[in-house]
């Protein structure tokens, strides 16, 4: 790696950023940070028909939220600006004309109707129409018209495109960092349009010109672009430029079966495929942020979809990922998306978060419940510390802890079967024991209650299960005596009394 490392993420603003695109951005970011290089973002908005307002801002916000913001992009350190392709179209025309002048491209005047007719004729014969060396000498282009006629037609404003003149009879031996050596036959390639009739470049030309002018050292992108690799290498050669190194990432696959992960898979199975929520007239598509995922958990999960460091280690900080990342350890085969593993990562990050931080996030939920009294952050923090081990998301805290804030109004039917004929007597005795405890803390309550049961030869199940049912409404929850301490002596006794009266 002799030249400085510069890698890019180059999305098209045609809608929300798919999680596969996020992983591509992440792998570029990690590669840049590993080698002390630059990660930049270029907006590839040359296809104005598919442009969606708000998509560019969405992409920027998503990368910021994930902690992988680019070093250079639109409005930020624009060393090679503009970073929006729609603002660079005059640059592309100049380079397209240069290829025509050097004999590596040509003007084509064929109408869409004529080309469609030729395709249908070929299909009728059971063949596929390819606009390449096999037909270009017989079509309406600058290869079959005189230079004077071509100049006149262009001057008269006749619509035309510029096509690449693919070399004939070559075998290209190319190298991909992930996939190794690959061969392509040029005779099977078509003469791609480089510059369109609307005055805008196609992806292929703009991509190559920008990667060169922005000094991109490595192109790390999804495997769907692998078929474009020979054209791109040929374009570099036609311009007389050194090509960057290429690495084509494996697909993220559906959780069930083969095929690329889609929004429909997420809708069907109840998980997001976009980093942030996306709203359209058709409805709202959920996002990782709004679903309660932590950005660092999303990053960690995505990094291990198609890559690992060669060990069993699964939890990495962003800095640890950058230090360990190696393109040579990216897999060729697609990586299956596992929604349960996705949630597992979030659980790991949740249980390792500071309780006070989680309490801050949980506090608005408690406030929204319009409870009879307010709860201090210290109280909420203590409650969070007791229930977080059972949660994947902060949004699950209320269901796991509602009994701390509100006395149960009903009792689990299956658990209520433990309420025997002698239970009311035992519960009334328990109330007396609890009423005489001066320092009502978990340790003291547990010690005194268990001593009472031992001295009176009362079985644990006869007291503990009805006790828990009284406080919680079900046989669930953390350490029973912690619950009693937090809700307090009066509330504990009140709940036991209520359960005794009800059950």
C-alpha positions, -999 to 999 in steps of 0.1 A, spaced: 0 0 0 24 27 -12 -1 54 -20 -22 70 8 -54 51 17 -85 68 5 -118 49 3 -153 60 -3 -189 51 2 -209 63 -28 -247 59 -23 -274 71 -46 -301 92 -29 -330 71 -41 -345 62 -7 -335 50 27 -301 34 33 -304 -4 33 -285 -22 60 -264 -38 33 -253 -3 23 -246 5 59 -222 -25 61 -205 -14 29 -199 21 45 -187 4 77 -162 -18 60 -148 12 41 -147 32 74 -129 3 92 -104 -1 64 -95 36 63 -91 38 101 -70 6 102 -45 21 78 -47 58 89 -64 67 58 -95 88 47 -131 76 44 -151 99 23 -187 100 11 -197 109 -25 -233 114 -35 -240 96 -68 -271 114 -79 -267 113 -117 -299 94 -122 -323 123 -116 -353 102 -124 -348 81 -93 -338 110 -70 -358 111 -37 -359 143 -17 -346 138 18 -326 107 10 -292 124 11 -299 140 45 -311 106 57 -278 89 47 -257 115 64 -278 113 96 -276 75 96 -238 74 94 -236 101 121 -259 81 144 -238 49 138 -206 68 147 -190 62 112 -193 97 98 -171 104 67 -140 125 70 -149 143 37 -183 148 21 -207 175 9 -200 206 31 -172 189 50 -135 191 42 -142 192 5 -106 186 -6 -118 172 -40 -152 188 -41 -179 190 -52 -189 157 -36 -223 156 -52 -221 142 -88 -249 164 -101 -227 194 -95 -198 178 -115 -215 171 -149 -193 194 -170 -162 174 -157 -177 142 -170 -185 155 -205 -149 166 -209 -137 131 -201 -163 114 -223 -152 135 -252 -116 127 -245 -124 90 -249 -141 96 -282 -111 116 -294 -87 88 -284 -108 61 -302 -120 44 -270 -156 56 -273 -180 67 -300 -212 87 -305 -244 67 -310 -276 81 -325 -297 49 -324 -332 56 -311 -347 37 -282 -375 24 -306 -349 10 -330 -330 -7 -303 -361 -22 -288 -371 -35 -322 -337 -52 -326 -340 -68 -292 -374 -82 -301 -360 -95 -334 -332 -113 -317 -355 -127 -290 -377 -141 -318 -347 -160 -330 -339 -172 -295 -309 -149 -292 -299 -120 -270 -292 -86 -284 -259 -71 -272 -248 -37 -284 -211 -45 -289 -185 -54 -315 -209 -79 -332 -234 -52 -343 -218 -17 -338 -204 -15 -373 -240 -18 -387 -257 6 -364 -262 44 -364 -231 58 -348 -199 76 -354 -182 44 -364 -205 41 -395 -210 78 -403 -185 103 -416 -169 128 -392 -186 156 -410 -221 141 -407 -215 133 -370 -204 169 -363 -234 183 -382 -259 161 -364 -244 170 -330 -244 207 -339 -281 204 -349 -289 191 -314 -297 156 -325 -300 134 -295 -272 110 -290 -252 91 -263 -215 83 -260 -207 45 -258 -175 28 -247 -158 9 -275 -151 -24 -258 -119 -41 -271 -124 -73 -291 -109 -107 -284 -93 -101 -250 -92 -122 -219 -89 -99 -189 -71 -113 -159 -82 -92 -129 -76 -95 -92 -101 -89 -64 -88 -88 -28 -117 -110 -15 -123 -132 -45 -88 -137 -59 -81 -139 -96 -110 -136 -120 -112 -138 -158 -135 -119 -181 -139 -123 -219 -143 -89 -236 -163 -104 -264 -191 -110 -239 -193 -74 -228 -215 -48 -242 -206 -12 -252 -220 6 -222 -234 41 -225 -210 65 -207 -228 98 -214 -266 100 -218 -287 122 -241 -299 143 -211 -264 156 -206 -257 135 -175 -230 107 -172 -240 71 -164 -228 56 -132 -198 39 -150 -182 71 -163 -189 93 -133 -177 66 -109 -144 61 -127 -136 98 -132 -145 106 -96 -125 77 -81 -95 89 -101 -98 126 -94 -106 120 -57 -75 97 -55 -94 66 -44 -69 38 -35 -94 10 -29 -129 4 -42 -148 -17 -15 -183 -23 -27 -211 -49 -28 -207 -80 -50 -236 -68 -73 -210 -45 -89 -186 -74 -97 -199 -76 -133 -190 -40 -138 -154 -46 -128 -140 -54 -163 -156 -22 -178 -142 -1 -150 -107 -16 -154 -109 -10 -192 -119 26 -186 -89 32 -164 -67 17 -191 -84 38 -218 -76 70 -198 -41 59 -191 -47 58 -153 -37 33 -126 -68 15 -114 -75 12 -77 -76 -22 -59 -110 -38 -58 -128 -58 -31 -164 -70 -36 -182 -77 -4 -206 -107 -1 -244 -102 0 -264 -101 32 -288 -130 28 -324 -136 40 -328 -152 74 -347 -181 57 -336 -194 23 -314 -178 -3 -315 -144 -19 -306 -109 -8 -321 -95 24 -350 -72 15 -374 -48 32 -402 -74 27 -382 -99 48 -380 -73 76 -417 -65 74 -426 -102 74 -404 -112 104 -406 -79 124 -371 -65 122 -358 -33 106 -336 -33 75 -330 5 76 -308 23 102 -334 51 108 -372 53 103 -383 62 68 -417 78 61 -435 79 28 -471 83 17 -474 45 17 -465 43 54 -436 41 78 -406 17 76 -391 11 110 -355 19 117 -329 4 141 -328 37 161 -365 39 166 -367 2 175 -344 9 204 -311 -6 191 -279 10 203 -257 22 174 -227 4 187 -246 -29 188 -257 -24 152 -222 -17 141 -208 -48 160 -235 -71 145 -229 -58 109 -191 -61 112 -195 -98 118 -218 -104 88 -192 -117 64 -160 -110 84 -143 -122 116 -109 -117 131 -101 -154 132 -111 -159 169 -143 -166 188 -145 -130 200 -178 -114 192 -180 -81 212 -159 -54 197 -158 -16 202 -155 5 170 -119 11 178 -112 -27 183 -130 -34 150 -108 -9 132 -76 -24 147 -86 -59 138 -102 -54 104 -86 -71 74 -101 -74 39 -84 -108 35 -106 -121 62 -139 -111 45 -158 -142 33 -167 -148 -3 -200 -165 5 -231 -145 15 -238 -139 52 -272 -150 65 -290 -123 85 -300 -136 120 -327 -114 137 -322 -132 170 -284 -127 170 -291 -91 161 -312 -87 193 -286 -107 213 -260 -80 204 -283 -53 216 -288 -72 249 -251 -75 254 -246 -38 250 -276 -30 272 -265 -51 302 -230 -35 300 -244 0 300 -243 22 330 -276 18 350 -280 56 354 -278 61 317 -304 34 311 -326 50 338 -324 83 320 -337 66 289 -365 48 308 -376 78 329 -398 94 301 -417 61 298 -425 62 336 -435 99 333 -459 90 305 -478 66 328 -493 94 350 -485 75 382 -498 85 417 -463 96 427 -430 105 410 -399 84 412 -364 97 416 -336 89 392 -319 69 420 -350 48 424 -354 42 387 -317 33 385 -320 7 412 -350 -9 394 -332 -9 361 -303 -27 377 -326 -55 387 -344 -61 354 -320 -52 326 -305 -87 325 -339 -99 311 -342 -71 285 -331 -67 249 -343 -31 247 -351 -2 270 -386 -3 257 -390 -37 275 -382 -23 309 -418 -13 317 -432 -47 311 -404 -62 332 -408 -37 361 -444 -23 361 -451 -39 395 -425 -17 411 -446 13 401 -482 0 402 -497 -26 425 -510 -57 406 -547 -56 398 -549 -92 388 -530 -124 396 -517 -151 373 -542 -179 373 -516 -207 371 -496 -191 399 -527 -185 420 -531 -223 423 -503 -221 449 -526 -202 471 -537 -229 495 -563 -231 523 -536 -223 549 -521 -194 529 -542 -165 543 -531 -174 578 -495 -175 568 -498 -142 549 -513 -125 580 -484 -138 601 -460 -126 575 -476 -91 577 -469 -90 614 -433 -101 609 -428 -74 582 -445 -47 603 -419 -52 631 -388 -48 608 -374 -14 616 -346 -12 589 -366 -23 559 -338 -32 536 -335 -63 514 -309 -81 536 -328 -75 568 -361 -85 554 -347 -117 540 -329 -126 572 -359 -120 595 -385 -136 572 -363 -168 568 -356 -170 605 -393 -168 612 -400 -196 587 -372 -218 601 -383 -213 637 -419 -222 628 -409 -250 605 -427 -235 576 -417 -247 541 -402 -221 518 -427 -227 490 -457 -221 513 -446 -185 520 -423 -174 492 -446 -181 462 -477 -164 477 -455 -136 489 -441 -130 454 -476 -134 438 -489 -107 462 -462 -82 453 -458 -89 415 -491 -106 405 -471 -135 390 -442 -157 398 -416 -136 380 -392 -108 387 -358 -103 404 -349 -111 441 -381 -109 461 -366 -90 490 -352 -64 467 -387 -58 454 -400 -54 489 -373 -29 499 -379 -8 468 -417 -5 471 -414 0 509 -429 -15 540 -463 1 538 -468 -9 501 -455 -44 507 -480 -50 535 -508 -34 516 -502 -57 486 -501 -88 508 -534 -77 524 -550 -71 491 -539 -105 477 -553 -122 508 -586 -104 505 -588 -111 467 -575 -147 465 
